[in-house]
């Protein structure tokens, strides 16, 4: 397809620019950087191949999700065919999820976004791709949070959402990729407590940025508090996947 050719050309041009810069500076790029770069390109090309979009994916720069995470996410949805996906933080992941749901022929993703700018940006891409019936991007500003929290700060914050009013079905996949860590320490801790009662029995909980210290602590707390099993996946930013223990 023309969009695939345009993306490949853009990637190749970018690589050539990098090579020229390295040659000009007479420096050798570290193998680790090269491997990471090519891993990102490979994941992005596979993702583009598997998706059925009208337009190319937006540039990933400025969006938090890494290509290998998005590729794994798209494949999981195609294979497991969920009815209800919920994610904290909207963006390219919302487009990827919606595309996979459309290929399945059913399902919906509910995405919570605290910034109006990003909500509008995501909704714009969704409309352009005719994916609106498979997604719902909800503006949920960050507010003070007065329930149990891991933060040692005087005040903690989280989304201003009412789960019971918004989520009508059991959640098959919960993706925790927000809110950003800068709002308070352990900012993503409330997610599992807020949605646990809405999770389907076989549901999975995905926490992105698993290589960060605070996410590791949150993961340990969730495992103990909710008696979950957690598995780590060595993606670019790390990924924890949590499930209920089979003994329940």
GROMACS elastic network, one bead per residue, 0.5 to 0.9 nm:
[ bonds ]
;  ai    aj funct       b0    kb
    1     4     6  0.52995   500
    1     5     6  0.63776   500
    1     6     6  0.87424   500
    2     5     6  0.50544   500
    2     6     6  0.61235   500
    2     7     6  0.86491   500
    3     6     6  0.50507   500
    3     7     6  0.62175   500
    3     8     6  0.86285   500
    3    48     6  0.89295   500
    3    53     6  0.88508   500
    3    54     6  0.78986   500
    3    55     6  0.63705   500
    3    56     6  0.55054   500
    4     7     6  0.51562   500
    4     8     6  0.61439   500
    4     9     6  0.85245   500
    4    45     6  0.82017   500
    4    48     6  0.68290   500
    4    49     6  0.74694   500
    4    56     6  0.72667   500
    5     8     6  0.51550   500
    5     9     6  0.60363   500
    5    10     6  0.84992   500
    6     9     6  0.51301   500
    6    10     6  0.61101   500
    6    11     6  0.86795   500
    6    56     6  0.80677   500
    7    10     6  0.50324   500
    7    11     6  0.62123   500
    7    12     6  0.86125   500
    7    45     6  0.82549   500
    7    48     6  0.85399   500
    7    56     6  0.69605   500
    7    57     6  0.85870   500
    8    11     6  0.51282   500
    8    12     6  0.61210   500
    8    13     6  0.85132   500
    8    45     6  0.75113   500
    9    12     6  0.51233   500
    9    13     6  0.60227   500
    9    14     6  0.85002   500
   10    13     6  0.51593   500
   10    14     6  0.61898   500
   10    15     6  0.87315   500
   11    14     6  0.50390   500
   11    15     6  0.62680   500
   11    16     6  0.87015   500
   11    41     6  0.74848   500
   12    15     6  0.50672   500
   12    16     6  0.62117   500
   12    17     6  0.86377   500
   13    16     6  0.51199   500
   13    17     6  0.62470   500
   13    18     6  0.87325   500
   14    17     6  0.51024   500
   14    18     6  0.63433   500
   14    19     6  0.87121   500
   15    18     6  0.50647   500
   15    19     6  0.61706   500
   15    20     6  0.86353   500
   16    20     6  0.61488   500
   16    21     6  0.85737   500
   17    20     6  0.51604   500
   17    21     6  0.62189   500
   17    22     6  0.86950   500
   18    21     6  0.50846   500
   18    22     6  0.62209   500
   18    23     6  0.86233   500
   19    22     6  0.51319   500
   19    23     6  0.61215   500
   19    24     6  0.84675   500
   20    23     6  0.50819   500
   20    24     6  0.59354   500
   20    25     6  0.85426   500
   21    24     6  0.50565   500
   21    25     6  0.62022   500
   21    26     6  0.84597   500
   21    27     6  0.87752   500
   22    25     6  0.52122   500
   22    26     6  0.59408   500
   22    27     6  0.54004   500
   22    28     6  0.65470   500
   22    29     6  0.70930   500
   23    27     6  0.65477   500
   23    28     6  0.80250   500
   24    27     6  0.79140   500
   25    28     6  0.87880   500
   28    31     6  0.87094   500
   29    32     6  0.83676   500
   29    33     6  0.67159   500
   29    34     6  0.66606   500
   30    33     6  0.54062   500
   30    34     6  0.64366   500
   30    35     6  0.87702   500
   31    34     6  0.50194   500
   31    35     6  0.60260   500
   31    36     6  0.84871   500
   32    35     6  0.51996   500
   32    36     6  0.61508   500
   32    37     6  0.85874   500
   33    36     6  0.51183   500
   33    37     6  0.60963   500
   33    38     6  0.86672   500
   34    37     6  0.51047   500
   34    38     6  0.62171   500
   34    39     6  0.84628   500
   35    38     6  0.52818   500
   35    39     6  0.59692   500
   35    40     6  0.85810   500
   36    39     6  0.50268   500
   36    40     6  0.62051   500
   36    41     6  0.86935   500
   36   236     6  0.78786   500
   37    40     6  0.52324   500
   37    41     6  0.63555   500
   37    42     6  0.87097   500
   38    42     6  0.59911   500
   38    43     6  0.85047   500
   39    42     6  0.51363   500
   39    43     6  0.61650   500
   39    44     6  0.85130   500
   39    67     6  0.87098   500
   39    68     6  0.79496   500
   39   236     6  0.88129   500
   40    43     6  0.52514   500
   40    44     6  0.60825   500
   40    45     6  0.86294   500
   40    66     6  0.76200   500
   40    67     6  0.58697   500
   40    68     6  0.67579   500
   40   236     6  0.83625   500
   41    44     6  0.50522   500
   41    45     6  0.60954   500
   41    46     6  0.85995   500
   41    67     6  0.79350   500
   42    45     6  0.52435   500
   42    46     6  0.62628   500
   42    47     6  0.85618   500
   42    67     6  0.86152   500
   42    68     6  0.86279   500
   43    46     6  0.52184   500
   43    47     6  0.60555   500
   43    48     6  0.86304   500
   43    66     6  0.89494   500
   43    67     6  0.54368   500
   43    68     6  0.52343   500
   43    69     6  0.86906   500
   43    70     6  0.83769   500
   43    71     6  0.63864   500
   44    47     6  0.50092   500
   44    48     6  0.61398   500
   44    49     6  0.85638   500
   44    66     6  0.89314   500
   44    67     6  0.53320   500
   44    68     6  0.73930   500
   44    70     6  0.85043   500
   44    71     6  0.75055   500
   45    48     6  0.51399   500
   45    49     6  0.61923   500
   45    50     6  0.87638   500
   46    49     6  0.50214   500
   46    50     6  0.62849   500
   46    51     6  0.87524   500
   46    71     6  0.72960   500
   47    50     6  0.52179   500
   47    51     6  0.62307   500
   47    67     6  0.75637   500
   47    68     6  0.85068   500
   47    70     6  0.74250   500
   47    71     6  0.52942   500
   47    72     6  0.89084   500
   47    74     6  0.78186   500
   47    96     6  0.87835   500
   48    51     6  0.53504   500
   48    52     6  0.79906   500
   48    53     6  0.83529   500
   48    56     6  0.78896   500
   48    57     6  0.76709   500
   48    71     6  0.89879   500
   49    52     6  0.79734   500
   50    71     6  0.86303   500
   50    74     6  0.82522   500
   50    75     6  0.85449   500
   50   100     6  0.88864   500
   51    74     6  0.82894   500
   51    96     6  0.75935   500
   51    99     6  0.65311   500
   51   100     6  0.72842   500
   51   103     6  0.85459   500
   52    99     6  0.66937   500
   52   100     6  0.84704   500
   52   102     6  0.89040   500
   52   103     6  0.78440   500
   53    56     6  0.68989   500
   53    57     6  0.78351   500
   53    99     6  0.72494   500
   53   129     6  0.63461   500
   54   128     6  0.80873   500
   54   129     6  0.60457   500
   54   130     6  0.89171   500
   55    58     6  0.85548   500
   55   128     6  0.81836   500
   55   129     6  0.73261   500
   56    59     6  0.86288   500
   57    60     6  0.79853   500
   57    92     6  0.77116   500
   57    95     6  0.85548   500
   58    61     6  0.86337   500
   58    92     6  0.73934   500
   58   125     6  0.84508   500
   59    62     6  0.78554   500
   59    63     6  0.81115   500
   60    63     6  0.54176   500
   60    64     6  0.77915   500
   60    65     6  0.76680   500
   60    66     6  0.76159   500
   60    67     6  0.80379   500
   60    92     6  0.77560   500
   61    64     6  0.80063   500
   63    66     6  0.82211   500
   63    91     6  0.67532   500
   63    92     6  0.70877   500
   64    91     6  0.81445   500
   64    92     6  0.85967   500
   64   177     6  0.82317   500
   65    68     6  0.85471   500
   65    69     6  0.66102   500
   65    70     6  0.67566   500
   65    91     6  0.82161   500
   65    92     6  0.72873   500
   65    93     6  0.67688   500
   65   177     6  0.82132   500
   65   208     6  0.80309   500
   65   209     6  0.88926   500
   65   237     6  0.85798   500
   66    69     6  0.53999   500
   66    70     6  0.63942   500
   66    71     6  0.87903   500
   66   235     6  0.84772   500
   66   236     6  0.67357   500
   66   237     6  0.72644   500
   67    70     6  0.50603   500
   67    71     6  0.60661   500
   67    72     6  0.86047   500
   67   236     6  0.84202   500
   68    71     6  0.50739   500
   68    72     6  0.61814   500
   68    73     6  0.84948   500
   68   235     6  0.64471   500
   68   236     6  0.69215   500
   69    72     6  0.52282   500
   69    73     6  0.60658   500
   69    74     6  0.86554   500
   69    93     6  0.89078   500
   69   208     6  0.80763   500
   69   235     6  0.67308   500
   69   236     6  0.77315   500
   69   237     6  0.83020   500
   69   238     6  0.86388   500
   69   239     6  0.79344   500
   70    74     6  0.60942   500
   70    75     6  0.85602   500
   70    92     6  0.82963   500
   70    93     6  0.63508   500
   70    96     6  0.68545   500
   70    97     6  0.85458   500
   71    74     6  0.52556   500
   71    75     6  0.62380   500
   71    76     6  0.86239   500
   71    96     6  0.84492   500
   72    75     6  0.51933   500
   72    76     6  0.61028   500
   72    77     6  0.87566   500
   73    76     6  0.51466   500
   73    77     6  0.63776   500
   73    78     6  0.87641   500
   73    93     6  0.82263   500
   73    96     6  0.78239   500
   73    97     6  0.72725   500
   73   100     6  0.89633   500
   74    77     6  0.53834   500
   74    78     6  0.63498   500
   74    79     6  0.87453   500
   74    93     6  0.88478   500
   74    96     6  0.61466   500
   74    97     6  0.61243   500
   74    99     6  0.80989   500
   74   100     6  0.58096   500
   74   101     6  0.88805   500
   75    78     6  0.51767   500
   75    79     6  0.61703   500
   75    80     6  0.85355   500
   75   100     6  0.78942   500
   76    79     6  0.51897   500
   76    80     6  0.58544   500
   76    81     6  0.79327   500
   76   100     6  0.89808   500
   77    80     6  0.52524   500
   77    81     6  0.52715   500
   77    82     6  0.63701   500
   77    97     6  0.72359   500
   77   100     6  0.61128   500
   77   101     6  0.69707   500
   77   104     6  0.82626   500
   77   173     6  0.88964   500
   78    81     6  0.56268   500
   78    82     6  0.84854   500
   78   100     6  0.57923   500
   78   101     6  0.72660   500
   78   103     6  0.74261   500
   78   104     6  0.63692   500
   79    82     6  0.88535   500
   79   104     6  0.89982   500
   81   100     6  0.87124   500
   81   101     6  0.74245   500
   81   104     6  0.65431   500
   81   106     6  0.81686   500
   81   107     6  0.77791   500
   82    85     6  0.68394   500
   82   101     6  0.79396   500
   82   104     6  0.89930   500
   82   106     6  0.83417   500
   82   107     6  0.62738   500
   82   108     6  0.83042   500
   82   171     6  0.82938   500
   82   172     6  0.56158   500
   82   173     6  0.72424   500
   83   101     6  0.84413   500
   83   106     6  0.68342   500
   83   108     6  0.62346   500
   83   109     6  0.84154   500
   83   169     6  0.81530   500
   83   170     6  0.82881   500
   83   171     6  0.76491   500
   83   172     6  0.67030   500
   83   173     6  0.89506   500
   84   107     6  0.57990   500
   84   108     6  0.53253   500
   84   109     6  0.59755   500
   84   110     6  0.77153   500
   84   167     6  0.87989   500
   84   169     6  0.67129   500
   84   170     6  0.67830   500
   84   171     6  0.50671   500
   84   172     6  0.55172   500
   84   173     6  0.68811   500
   84   174     6  0.88213   500
   85    97     6  0.82144   500
   85   107     6  0.78263   500
   85   108     6  0.62512   500
   85   110     6  0.62751   500
   85   111     6  0.83361   500
   85   171     6  0.59543   500
   85   172     6  0.59396   500
   85   174     6  0.60382   500
   85   175     6  0.77501   500
   86   108     6  0.85036   500
   86   109     6  0.55571   500
   86   111     6  0.58231   500
   86   112     6  0.79789   500
   86   167     6  0.86613   500
   86   171     6  0.68319   500
   86   172     6  0.82262   500
   86   173     6  0.63531   500
   86   175     6  0.61838   500
   86   176     6  0.85638   500
   87    90     6  0.71825   500
   87    93     6  0.87447   500
   87    94     6  0.80519   500
   87   109     6  0.73965   500
   87   110     6  0.64001   500
   87   112     6  0.63807   500
   87   113     6  0.89486   500
   87   173     6  0.82235   500
   87   174     6  0.57583   500
   87   176     6  0.59118   500
   87   177     6  0.70669   500
   87   178     6  0.82187   500
   88   110     6  0.87535   500
   88   111     6  0.60039   500
   88   112     6  0.51279   500
   88   113     6  0.67782   500
   88   174     6  0.81526   500
   88   175     6  0.62191   500
   88   176     6  0.50817   500
   88   177     6  0.53601   500
   88   179     6  0.67373   500
   88   188     6  0.88686   500
   88   191     6  0.81400   500
   89    93     6  0.87454   500
   89    94     6  0.86832   500
   89   111     6  0.63855   500
   89   112     6  0.55227   500
   89   114     6  0.74942   500
   89   118     6  0.89764   500
   89   175     6  0.86564   500
   89   176     6  0.75730   500
   89   177     6  0.56528   500
   89   179     6  0.64250   500
   89   180     6  0.86405   500
   90    93     6  0.67267   500
   90    94     6  0.57611   500
   90    95     6  0.88237   500
   90   111     6  0.56327   500
   90   112     6  0.63929   500
   90   113     6  0.55462   500
   90   114     6  0.89042   500
   90   118     6  0.71569   500
   90   119     6  0.68003   500
   90   122     6  0.66601   500
   90   137     6  0.71326   500
   90   138     6  0.89272   500
   90   177     6  0.84916   500
   90   178     6  0.85268   500
   91    94     6  0.54005   500
   91    95     6  0.69813   500
   91   111     6  0.88777   500
   91   113     6  0.88311   500
   91   118     6  0.71488   500
   91   119     6  0.79503   500
   91   121     6  0.78948   500
   91   122     6  0.54039   500
   91   123     6  0.88719   500
   92    95     6  0.50828   500
   92    96     6  0.62260   500
   92    97     6  0.86109   500
   92   122     6  0.73832   500
   92   125     6  0.87385   500
   93    97     6  0.60336   500
   93    98     6  0.84460   500
   94    97     6  0.51971   500
   94    98     6  0.60460   500
   94    99     6  0.85293   500
   94   109     6  0.73287   500
   94   110     6  0.85819   500
   94   111     6  0.70395   500
   94   122     6  0.75074   500
   94   126     6  0.81674   500
   94   135     6  0.75057   500
   94   137     6  0.83795   500
   95    98     6  0.51333   500
   95    99     6  0.60775   500
   95   100     6  0.86768   500
   95   122     6  0.77685   500
   95   125     6  0.73944   500
   95   126     6  0.63177   500
   95   129     6  0.84902   500
   95   131     6  0.78737   500
   95   135     6  0.84853   500
   96    99     6  0.52182   500
   96   100     6  0.63646   500
   96   101     6  0.87352   500
   97   100     6  0.52352   500
   97   101     6  0.62238   500
   97   102     6  0.86532   500
   97   108     6  0.85936   500
   97   109     6  0.69962   500
   97   134     6  0.86927   500
   97   135     6  0.84808   500
   98   101     6  0.50622   500
   98   102     6  0.61397   500
   98   103     6  0.86480   500
   98   107     6  0.84758   500
   98   108     6  0.71481   500
   98   109     6  0.66869   500
   98   126     6  0.81590   500
   98   131     6  0.62109   500
   98   132     6  0.82666   500
   98   133     6  0.87416   500
   98   134     6  0.54849   500
   98   135     6  0.60725   500
   99   102     6  0.50811   500
   99   103     6  0.62891   500
   99   104     6  0.87055   500
   99   129     6  0.86608   500
   99   131     6  0.70631   500
   99   134     6  0.81586   500
  100   103     6  0.50515   500
  100   104     6  0.62918   500
  100   105     6  0.86356   500
  101   105     6  0.61334   500
  101   106     6  0.57615   500
  101   107     6  0.56308   500
  101   108     6  0.68884   500
  101   109     6  0.83316   500
  101   134     6  0.66851   500
  102   106     6  0.62630   500
  102   107     6  0.77816   500
  102   108     6  0.89831   500
  102   131     6  0.74487   500
  102   133     6  0.89085   500
  102   134     6  0.67935   500
  103   106     6  0.80466   500
  104   107     6  0.78710   500
  106   134     6  0.74765   500
  107   134     6  0.63160   500
  107   135     6  0.86066   500
  108   133     6  0.75203   500
  108   135     6  0.52871   500
  108   136     6  0.75413   500
  109   134     6  0.63381   500
  109   136     6  0.62699   500
  109   137     6  0.82198   500
  110   134     6  0.88187   500
  110   135     6  0.59365   500
  110   137     6  0.60029   500
  110   138     6  0.72931   500
  110   166     6  0.85875   500
  110   167     6  0.80868   500
  111   135     6  0.75571   500
  111   136     6  0.61705   500
  111   138     6  0.60258   500
  111   139     6  0.86154   500
  112   119     6  0.84227   500
  112   136     6  0.85827   500
  112   137     6  0.60474   500
  112   139     6  0.61082   500
  112   140     6  0.60321   500
  112   159     6  0.80744   500
  112   161     6  0.83872   500
  112   178     6  0.86711   500
  113   116     6  0.74145   500
  113   118     6  0.71498   500
  113   119     6  0.58845   500
  113   137     6  0.69970   500
  113   138     6  0.60734   500
  113   139     6  0.50972   500
  113   140     6  0.56538   500
  113   141     6  0.73517   500
  113   159     6  0.83936   500
  113   178     6  0.82534   500
  113   179     6  0.81831   500
  114   117     6  0.89944   500
  114   118     6  0.81120   500
  114   119     6  0.77091   500
  114   138     6  0.83617   500
  114   139     6  0.56324   500
  114   142     6  0.59509   500
  114   159     6  0.69459   500
  114   160     6  0.85900   500
  114   178     6  0.89912   500
  114   179     6  0.76272   500
  115   118     6  0.55188   500
  115   119     6  0.62324   500
  115   120     6  0.87191   500
  115   139     6  0.69495   500
  115   140     6  0.77428   500
  115   141     6  0.67136   500
  115   142     6  0.86605   500
  116   120     6  0.60431   500
  116   121     6  0.84487   500
  116   139     6  0.64050   500
  116   140     6  0.87010   500
  116   141     6  0.84090   500
  117   120     6  0.53133   500
  117   121     6  0.61517   500
  117   122     6  0.86702   500
  118   122     6  0.59909   500
  118   123     6  0.83933   500
  119   122     6  0.52835   500
  119   123     6  0.61048   500
  119   124     6  0.85602   500
  119   137     6  0.64715   500
  119   138     6  0.72503   500
  119   139     6  0.64486   500
  120   123     6  0.50621   500
  120   124     6  0.60570   500
  120   125     6  0.88111   500
  120   137     6  0.86850   500
  121   124     6  0.51382   500
  121   125     6  0.66018   500
  121   126     6  0.87771   500
  122   125     6  0.53149   500
  122   126     6  0.62244   500
  122   127     6  0.87342   500
  122   137     6  0.76941   500
  123   127     6  0.61131   500
  123   128     6  0.85772   500
  123   132     6  0.79855   500
  123   135     6  0.89453   500
  123   136     6  0.84222   500
  123   137     6  0.67833   500
  124   127     6  0.52666   500
  124   128     6  0.62660   500
  124   129     6  0.87803   500
  125   128     6  0.51083   500
  125   129     6  0.63325   500
  125   130     6  0.87338   500
  125   131     6  0.86660   500
  126   129     6  0.53063   500
  126   130     6  0.62770   500
  126   131     6  0.52129   500
  126   132     6  0.58379   500
  126   135     6  0.78598   500
  127   130     6  0.50142   500
  127   131     6  0.60897   500
  127   132     6  0.58046   500
  128   131     6  0.77734   500
  128   132     6  0.89910   500
  129   132     6  0.81079   500
  130   133     6  0.77883   500
  130   134     6  0.89830   500
  131   134     6  0.55189   500
  131   135     6  0.66820   500
  132   135     6  0.53353   500
  132   136     6  0.70776   500
  133   136     6  0.78516   500
  139   161     6  0.89394   500
  140   143     6  0.89743   500
  140   159     6  0.56552   500
  140   160     6  0.53478   500
  140   161     6  0.59767   500
  141   158     6  0.81732   500
  141   159     6  0.57375   500
  141   160     6  0.56713   500
  141   161     6  0.82534   500
  142   145     6  0.88413   500
  142   157     6  0.62902   500
  142   158     6  0.51733   500
  142   160     6  0.58983   500
  142   179     6  0.82507   500
  142   183     6  0.83947   500
  143   156     6  0.84875   500
  143   157     6  0.53820   500
  143   158     6  0.56570   500
  143   159     6  0.61019   500
  143   160     6  0.58227   500
  144   155     6  0.68539   500
  144   156     6  0.58733   500
  144   158     6  0.64763   500
  144   159     6  0.84786   500
  144   160     6  0.84439   500
  145   148     6  0.83994   500
  145   149     6  0.81789   500
  145   155     6  0.73795   500
  145   156     6  0.53616   500
  145   158     6  0.57589   500
  145   159     6  0.82469   500
  145   160     6  0.86619   500
  145   190     6  0.89648   500
  146   149     6  0.80662   500
  146   155     6  0.79650   500
  146   156     6  0.72657   500
  146   157     6  0.81150   500
  147   156     6  0.89406   500
  147   190     6  0.85059   500
  148   190     6  0.78874   500
  149   152     6  0.82532   500
  149   156     6  0.72555   500
  149   186     6  0.79590   500
  149   187     6  0.86656   500
  149   189     6  0.68096   500
  149   190     6  0.68120   500
  150   153     6  0.89438   500
  150   156     6  0.87500   500
  150   185     6  0.75706   500
  150   186     6  0.61477   500
  150   187     6  0.84777   500
  150   189     6  0.69666   500
  150   190     6  0.88276   500
  150   218     6  0.80631   500
  150   221     6  0.89222   500
  151   154     6  0.81488   500
  151   155     6  0.78994   500
  151   156     6  0.63575   500
  151   184     6  0.69768   500
  151   185     6  0.50920   500
  151   186     6  0.57790   500
  151   187     6  0.76576   500
  151   189     6  0.88033   500
  152   155     6  0.81594   500
  152   156     6  0.83632   500
  152   185     6  0.73981   500
  153   156     6  0.66214   500
  153   184     6  0.75133   500
  153   185     6  0.74362   500
  155   184     6  0.80470   500
  156   183     6  0.79846   500
  156   184     6  0.59220   500
  156   185     6  0.77240   500
  156   186     6  0.88966   500
  156   187     6  0.76615   500
  157   183     6  0.67283   500
  157   184     6  0.65229   500
  157   187     6  0.69812   500
  158   161     6  0.87909   500
  158   179     6  0.71954   500
  158   183     6  0.82914   500
  158   184     6  0.88458   500
  158   187     6  0.69004   500
  158   188     6  0.78351   500
  158   190     6  0.73658   500
  158   191     6  0.87813   500
  159   179     6  0.77235   500
  161   165     6  0.86011   500
  161   166     6  0.81488   500
  162   165     6  0.55497   500
  162   166     6  0.64749   500
  162   167     6  0.86092   500
  163   166     6  0.52353   500
  163   167     6  0.56362   500
  163   168     6  0.86806   500
  163   194     6  0.72552   500
  163   195     6  0.71662   500
  163   198     6  0.85060   500
  164   167     6  0.57832   500
  164   168     6  0.71611   500
  164   198     6  0.86638   500
  165   168     6  0.74647   500
  167   170     6  0.77849   500
  167   171     6  0.81090   500
  167   198     6  0.78091   500
  168   171     6  0.89356   500
  168   198     6  0.86403   500
  169   172     6  0.89835   500
  169   198     6  0.73971   500
  169   199     6  0.87650   500
  169   200     6  0.86751   500
  170   197     6  0.86393   500
  170   198     6  0.51951   500
  170   199     6  0.53322   500
  170   201     6  0.86325   500
  170   203     6  0.86747   500
  171   174     6  0.67420   500
  171   195     6  0.82634   500
  171   198     6  0.58783   500
  171   200     6  0.54057   500
  171   201     6  0.89908   500
  171   203     6  0.66598   500
  171   204     6  0.87725   500
  172   199     6  0.64134   500
  172   200     6  0.55736   500
  172   201     6  0.82524   500
  172   202     6  0.70942   500
  172   204     6  0.65433   500
  172   205     6  0.86284   500
  173   199     6  0.78861   500
  173   200     6  0.84974   500
  173   203     6  0.55537   500
  173   204     6  0.50720   500
  173   205     6  0.59249   500
  173   206     6  0.75264   500
  174   191     6  0.89280   500
  174   192     6  0.85293   500
  174   195     6  0.82154   500
  174   199     6  0.80249   500
  174   203     6  0.76802   500
  174   204     6  0.64007   500
  174   206     6  0.61590   500
  174   207     6  0.84778   500
  175   178     6  0.87742   500
  175   204     6  0.85001   500
  175   205     6  0.59582   500
  175   207     6  0.60904   500
  175   208     6  0.76893   500
  176   179     6  0.82542   500
  176   188     6  0.71340   500
  176   191     6  0.70355   500
  176   192     6  0.86546   500
  176   205     6  0.74518   500
  176   206     6  0.60332   500
  176   208     6  0.64028   500
  177   180     6  0.78880   500
  177   188     6  0.79188   500
  177   206     6  0.83569   500
  177   207     6  0.63099   500
  177   208     6  0.54808   500
  177   209     6  0.75632   500
  178   181     6  0.78510   500
  178   187     6  0.78349   500
  178   188     6  0.63045   500
  178   208     6  0.87877   500
  179   182     6  0.84698   500
  179   183     6  0.75114   500
  179   187     6  0.63145   500
  179   188     6  0.61876   500
  180   183     6  0.62524   500
  180   184     6  0.83549   500
  180   187     6  0.68529   500
  180   188     6  0.78844   500
  181   184     6  0.60277   500
  181   185     6  0.63173   500
  181   186     6  0.67697   500
  181   187     6  0.54661   500
  181   188     6  0.76035   500
  181   214     6  0.84737   500
  182   185     6  0.72640   500
  182   187     6  0.78435   500
  183   187     6  0.66175   500
  184   187     6  0.53764   500
  185   188     6  0.85646   500
  185   214     6  0.74100   500
  186   189     6  0.56251   500
  186   190     6  0.87177   500
  186   214     6  0.56108   500
  186   215     6  0.71290   500
  186   217     6  0.80927   500
  186   218     6  0.68018   500
  187   190     6  0.74517   500
  187   191     6  0.89793   500
  187   214     6  0.85633   500
  188   191     6  0.58756   500
  188   192     6  0.86029   500
  188   207     6  0.89626   500
  188   214     6  0.88972   500
  188   215     6  0.77617   500
  188   218     6  0.76069   500
  189   192     6  0.70365   500
  189   193     6  0.79689   500
  189   215     6  0.82899   500
  189   218     6  0.57286   500
  189   219     6  0.84590   500
  189   221     6  0.84995   500
  189   222     6  0.81194   500
  190   193     6  0.54726   500
  190   194     6  0.60884   500
  190   195     6  0.88090   500
  191   194     6  0.52464   500
  191   195     6  0.63660   500
  191   196     6  0.82811   500
  192   195     6  0.53034   500
  192   196     6  0.53671   500
  192   197     6  0.89875   500
  192   205     6  0.81166   500
  192   222     6  0.73878   500
  192   226     6  0.85781   500
  193   196     6  0.53920   500
  193   197     6  0.79666   500
  193   222     6  0.86618   500
  193   226     6  0.85230   500
  194   197     6  0.76876   500
  194   198     6  0.85200   500
  195   198     6  0.52806   500
  195   199     6  0.65018   500
  196   199     6  0.53429   500
  196   200     6  0.88387   500
  196   226     6  0.85053   500
  197   200     6  0.84210   500
  199   202     6  0.79959   500
  199   203     6  0.58691   500
  199   204     6  0.83000   500
  199   205     6  0.89849   500
  200   203     6  0.50128   500
  200   204     6  0.86176   500
  201   204     6  0.89096   500
  201   243     6  0.87287   500
  201   244     6  0.72355   500
  202   243     6  0.71935   500
  202   244     6  0.71766   500
  203   242     6  0.86684   500
  203   243     6  0.65025   500
  203   244     6  0.77050   500
  204   241     6  0.65217   500
  204   242     6  0.57693   500
  204   243     6  0.51447   500
  204   244     6  0.80196   500
  205   240     6  0.79478   500
  205   241     6  0.55500   500
  205   243     6  0.65247   500
  206   239     6  0.68440   500
  206   240     6  0.57609   500
  206   242     6  0.65222   500
  207   210     6  0.64678   500
  207   215     6  0.77650   500
  207   219     6  0.81986   500
  207   238     6  0.85903   500
  207   239     6  0.57743   500
  207   240     6  0.51462   500
  207   241     6  0.65166   500
  207   242     6  0.82194   500
  208   211     6  0.84792   500
  208   215     6  0.82728   500
  208   237     6  0.69392   500
  208   238     6  0.63872   500
  208   240     6  0.67399   500
  208   241     6  0.89240   500
  209   212     6  0.58755   500
  209   215     6  0.68628   500
  209   236     6  0.85694   500
  209   238     6  0.53111   500
  209   239     6  0.61896   500
  209   240     6  0.83705   500
  210   213     6  0.78480   500
  210   214     6  0.84947   500
  210   215     6  0.54699   500
  210   216     6  0.61314   500
  210   219     6  0.83836   500
  210   232     6  0.77588   500
  210   233     6  0.85349   500
  210   234     6  0.87804   500
  210   235     6  0.89159   500
  210   237     6  0.63461   500
  210   240     6  0.58788   500
  211   214     6  0.87527   500
  211   215     6  0.72042   500
  211   216     6  0.70336   500
  211   234     6  0.85639   500
  211   236     6  0.87882   500
  211   237     6  0.58762   500
  211   239     6  0.75433   500
  212   215     6  0.54712   500
  212   216     6  0.64316   500
  212   217     6  0.89845   500
  212   237     6  0.81255   500
  212   238     6  0.81687   500
  213   216     6  0.52059   500
  213   217     6  0.64892   500
  213   218     6  0.88114   500
  214   217     6  0.51215   500
  214   218     6  0.61948   500
  214   219     6  0.85765   500
  215   219     6  0.60099   500
  215   220     6  0.86116   500
  215   240     6  0.88650   500
  216   219     6  0.50775   500
  216   220     6  0.63299   500
  216   221     6  0.86977   500
  216   240     6  0.86428   500
  217   220     6  0.51697   500
  217   221     6  0.62455   500
  217   222     6  0.86754   500
  218   221     6  0.50549   500
  218   222     6  0.61260   500
  218   223     6  0.86140   500
  219   222     6  0.51460   500
  219   223     6  0.62012   500
  219   224     6  0.87686   500
  219   230     6  0.76329   500
  219   240     6  0.74568   500
  219   242     6  0.84031   500
  220   223     6  0.51916   500
  220   224     6  0.64213   500
  220   225     6  0.85863   500
  220   230     6  0.85595   500
  221   224     6  0.52856   500
  221   225     6  0.58681   500
  221   226     6  0.82631   500
  222   225     6  0.50751   500
  222   226     6  0.56022   500
  222   227     6  0.73627   500
  222   228     6  0.68807   500
  222   230     6  0.89945   500
  222   242     6  0.86988   500
  223   226     6  0.57096   500
  223   227     6  0.51571   500
  223   229     6  0.62495   500
  223   230     6  0.67887   500
  223   242     6  0.78888   500
  224   227     6  0.52202   500
  224   228     6  0.70380   500
  225   228     6  0.79713   500
  226   244     6  0.81376   500
  227   244     6  0.69685   500
  227   245     6  0.68619   500
  228   242     6  0.61467   500
  228   243     6  0.55600   500
  228   245     6  0.55916   500
  229   241     6  0.82418   500
  229   242     6  0.54712   500
  229   243     6  0.53164   500
  229   244     6  0.60604   500
  229   245     6  0.56561   500
  229   246     6  0.89262   500
  230   240     6  0.63941   500
  230   241     6  0.55979   500
  230   243     6  0.65797   500
  230   244     6  0.88804   500
  231   239     6  0.82477   500
  231   240     6  0.56377   500
  231   241     6  0.53531   500
  231   242     6  0.64982   500
  231   243     6  0.87808   500
  232   235     6  0.89721   500
  232   238     6  0.72168   500
  232   239     6  0.57491   500
  232   241     6  0.65534   500
  232   242     6  0.89450   500
  233   238     6  0.59742   500
  233   239     6  0.50788   500
  233   240     6  0.63407   500
  233   241     6  0.78198   500
  234   237     6  0.75474   500
  234   238     6  0.50717   500
  234   239     6  0.66815   500
  235   239     6  0.63158   500
  236   239     6  0.85503   500
  243   246     6  0.85967   500
  244   247     6  0.83888   500
  244   248     6  0.72714   500
  245   248     6  0.59924   500
